[in-house]
Amino acid sequence: MRLLLVEDEARMAALLKRGLAEEGYAVAVAGDGRSGLAMAQSSEFDLILLDIMLPGIDGFTIARRLREGGIRTPILMLTARDAAPDVVRGLDLGADDYLTKPFSFEVLLARIRALLRRGPAPHQVQLTAGPLRLDPASHLVFRAAEQVSLTRTEFLLLEFLMRRAGQAVPRATLIEGVWGYDRDVESNTLDAFIRRLRSKLEGDSGTKLIHTVRGVGYLLRAGGEE
């Protein structure tokens, strides 16, 4: 089972990662909100352990953005904030359970087992934008009835754009969402992948799907443009 732990307290994160690893879980750790959101959006996990008070983006915002983006991975919120309005807000935004610090590690394990017993997250619906169809589960992409072969990075880049079809996505957001917050990726690397993606998706059809938004980034237009 793959878990994502989003926790900014380094000592707490290290203790939890070690304890969970000893229980047989594979644990990825994000030390701030932005990297946690990017990792949750770009990789598949069985469960997300999410602190609320985080630098960059707080846990409430992460939960909301994940649910708005169609990511149904179970979320267990870990926080020192135990006031009733905070608990209600977290659950209303999409969290599946709530554990207040300090907590017993045995209780944490029991909560994790309970969430995982509910079964895997519901099958992600296929994404469509104009002639494009993308299946997040099988990692297959089709343009009309023709399958398009993409590398893993190309697939993640296209998925990121399709989930935001019709929106101008800033370069920094694309890089963070596809490569991760802690990766040193140059802007021209993004441009190179966009060129390859355009070539594979658009070919000689004359229909432009991925548009450059000067001074911002890129936009995938669902209807395309001749």
matplotlib code that plots the C-alpha trace (Angstrom):
import matplotlib.pyplot as plt

x = [0.0, 1.3, 0.8, 1.5, 2.3, 2.1, 3.7, 6.0, 7.4, 10.5, 10.8, 7.2, 7.4, 10.5, 8.9, 5.7, 7.5, 9.7, 6.9, 4.6, 7.4, 7.9, 4.2, 4.8, 3.6, 5.5, 5.5, 6.3, 6.7, 6.0, 7.2, 5.0, 1.6, 2.6, 4.8, 2.1, -0.6, 1.7, 2.6, -1.1, -2.0, 0.7, 1.0, -1.4, -1.7, -3.9, -4.2, -3.1, -2.2, -2.6, -1.7, -3.7, -1.2, 1.3, 3.5, 2.6, -0.9, -2.9, -4.5, -8.0, -7.1, -5.3, -8.3, -10.6, -8.4, -8.0, -11.7, -12.4, -9.9, -11.7, -9.0, -10.9, -8.0, -9.0, -7.7, -6.9, -6.3, -3.7, -3.8, -3.5, -6.7, -9.5, -12.2, -15.5, -15.7, -12.3, -13.3, -16.6, -14.7, -12.2, -14.8, -17.0, -14.1, -13.6, -11.5, -12.6, -11.4, -9.8, -7.1, -6.0, -2.4, -0.9, -2.2, -1.3, 0.5, -1.7, -4.8, -3.3, -2.7, -6.3, -7.7, -5.5, -6.7, -10.3, -10.0, -8.2, -10.9, -13.4, -11.6, -9.7, -10.7, -13.5, -12.4, -11.4, -13.7, -12.2, -11.3, -12.5, -11.6, -12.7, -11.4, -9.2, -10.1, -7.8, -8.2, -6.3, -6.6, -5.3, -3.0, -4.5, -5.0, -7.1, -7.7, -11.1, -10.8, -7.0, -4.8, -1.9, 1.3, 2.7, 5.6, 4.8, 5.8, 3.8, 0.8, 1.0, 1.4, -1.7, -3.7, -2.8, -4.0, -7.1, -8.2, -8.0, -9.3, -10.2, -8.0, -4.6, -2.2, 0.9, 4.3, 5.3, 2.1, 2.6, 6.2, 5.3, 2.3, 4.1, 7.7, 7.1, 8.0, 11.5, 12.6, 14.8, 13.1, 13.9, 11.2, 12.6, 12.2, 8.5, 8.5, 10.2, 7.6, 4.7, 6.2, 6.3, 2.8, 1.5, 3.2, 1.6, -1.8, -2.2, -0.1, -1.1, -4.7, -4.7, -6.6, -4.7, -5.4, -2.7, -2.3, 0.4, -0.8, 2.0, 3.3, 1.4, 1.8, -0.4, -4.1, -5.8, -8.9, -11.6, -13.0, -9.7, -9.1, -8.6]
y = [0.0, 3.4, 6.3, 10.0, 11.8, 15.6, 16.9, 19.9, 18.9, 17.0, 15.0, 13.9, 13.0, 10.9, 9.0, 8.3, 7.3, 4.9, 3.4, 3.0, 1.4, -1.1, -2.0, -2.7, 0.6, 2.5, 6.1, 9.2, 12.4, 16.0, 18.7, 21.6, 22.1, 22.9, 19.8, 17.7, 18.9, 18.3, 14.7, 13.9, 15.2, 13.5, 10.1, 7.4, 6.6, 4.4, 6.9, 10.5, 11.5, 15.3, 17.9, 21.1, 23.7, 23.6, 26.2, 27.3, 25.7, 24.5, 21.1, 22.4, 23.9, 20.7, 18.5, 20.9, 21.0, 17.3, 16.7, 19.4, 17.7, 14.3, 12.7, 10.4, 9.0, 8.6, 11.5, 11.2, 14.6, 15.0, 18.2, 19.9, 21.9, 20.0, 22.7, 21.5, 24.0, 22.8, 19.2, 19.9, 22.1, 19.3, 16.7, 18.9, 19.6, 15.9, 14.4, 10.9, 10.9, 13.2, 12.5, 15.1, 15.5, 14.1, 10.7, 7.1, 5.3, 2.3, 4.5, 5.9, 2.4, 1.4, 4.5, 3.7, 0.1, 1.2, 3.6, 1.0, -1.6, 0.5, -0.6, 1.3, 4.7, 4.7, 4.2, 7.5, 8.6, 9.0, 12.6, 14.0, 17.3, 17.7, 14.6, 13.5, 10.8, 9.9, 7.0, 7.7, 4.0, 2.3, 5.2, 5.0, 8.1, 8.2, 11.0, 10.1, 6.3, 6.2, 5.4, 7.8, 6.4, 8.7, 8.5, 8.7, 12.3, 13.2, 11.4, 13.3, 16.6, 15.9, 14.7, 17.9, 20.0, 18.0, 18.3, 22.1, 22.2, 25.8, 27.3, 29.0, 26.9, 28.8, 27.3, 27.0, 25.1, 22.7, 22.0, 21.5, 19.3, 17.0, 16.9, 17.7, 20.6, 19.4, 18.9, 21.5, 21.5, 24.3, 26.1, 25.0, 21.4, 22.0, 23.7, 20.6, 18.2, 20.5, 20.4, 16.6, 16.4, 18.7, 16.6, 13.4, 14.8, 17.3, 15.8, 17.1, 17.4, 21.2, 21.2, 23.1, 21.7, 23.0, 26.8, 29.0, 31.8, 34.5, 35.5, 32.7, 29.2, 26.8, 26.1, 23.0, 24.1, 21.4, 22.3, 22.7, 25.4, 24.9]
z = [0.0, -0.9, 1.5, 1.0, 4.2, 4.0, 7.2, 7.7, 11.1, 10.1, 13.3, 13.2, 9.5, 10.1, 13.0, 11.2, 8.0, 9.9, 11.9, 8.9, 6.8, 9.6, 9.2, 5.5, 4.0, 1.3, 2.4, 0.3, 2.3, 1.4, 3.7, 2.6, 1.1, -2.5, -2.9, -1.2, -3.6, -6.6, -5.5, -4.8, -8.2, -10.2, -8.5, -7.3, -3.6, -1.6, 1.3, 2.1, 5.6, 5.6, 8.1, 8.2, 9.2, 6.4, 4.8, 1.3, 1.0, 4.0, 4.3, 3.8, 0.4, -0.6, 0.2, -1.7, -4.8, -4.9, -4.7, -7.3, -9.6, -9.3, -7.1, -4.7, -2.7, 1.0, 3.2, 6.9, 8.4, 11.1, 13.1, 16.5, 15.6, 17.3, 17.4, 16.1, 13.2, 12.0, 12.1, 10.3, 7.7, 7.0, 6.5, 4.4, 2.1, 1.4, 4.2, 5.2, 8.8, 11.3, 14.0, 16.5, 17.7, 19.8, 18.9, 19.6, 16.8, 17.3, 16.9, 13.7, 12.3, 13.2, 11.4, 8.3, 8.3, 8.6, 5.6, 3.5, 4.3, 2.4, -0.7, -3.4, -4.4, -6.9, -10.5, -12.0, -14.8, -18.2, -19.1, -22.4, -24.2, -27.8, -29.8, -26.9, -24.4, -21.5, -19.0, -15.8, -14.7, -17.8, -18.9, -22.4, -24.6, -27.7, -30.3, -31.8, -32.3, -32.7, -29.7, -29.0, -27.5, -24.8, -22.4, -18.7, -18.5, -21.6, -20.1, -16.8, -18.7, -20.8, -17.8, -15.9, -18.9, -19.5, -15.9, -16.4, -20.0, -21.0, -18.3, -18.8, -16.6, -15.5, -16.4, -12.7, -11.9, -14.8, -13.7, -10.1, -10.9, -13.4, -12.1, -8.4, -6.2, -5.3, -8.9, -10.6, -14.1, -16.5, -18.4, -21.8, -20.7, -20.3, -23.8, -25.3, -23.8, -25.0, -28.6, -28.5, -27.1, -29.8, -32.5, -31.2, -30.6, -33.4, -36.2, -39.6, -38.7, -38.7, -35.4, -32.6, -29.2, -26.9, -27.0, -25.8, -23.5, -23.6, -20.3, -18.5, -19.8, -21.8, -22.3, -23.7, -25.6, -25.6, -29.0, -30.7, -33.3, -37.0]

ax = plt.figure().add_subplot(projection="3d")
ax.plot(x, y, z, "-o")
ax.set_aspect("equal")
plt.show()
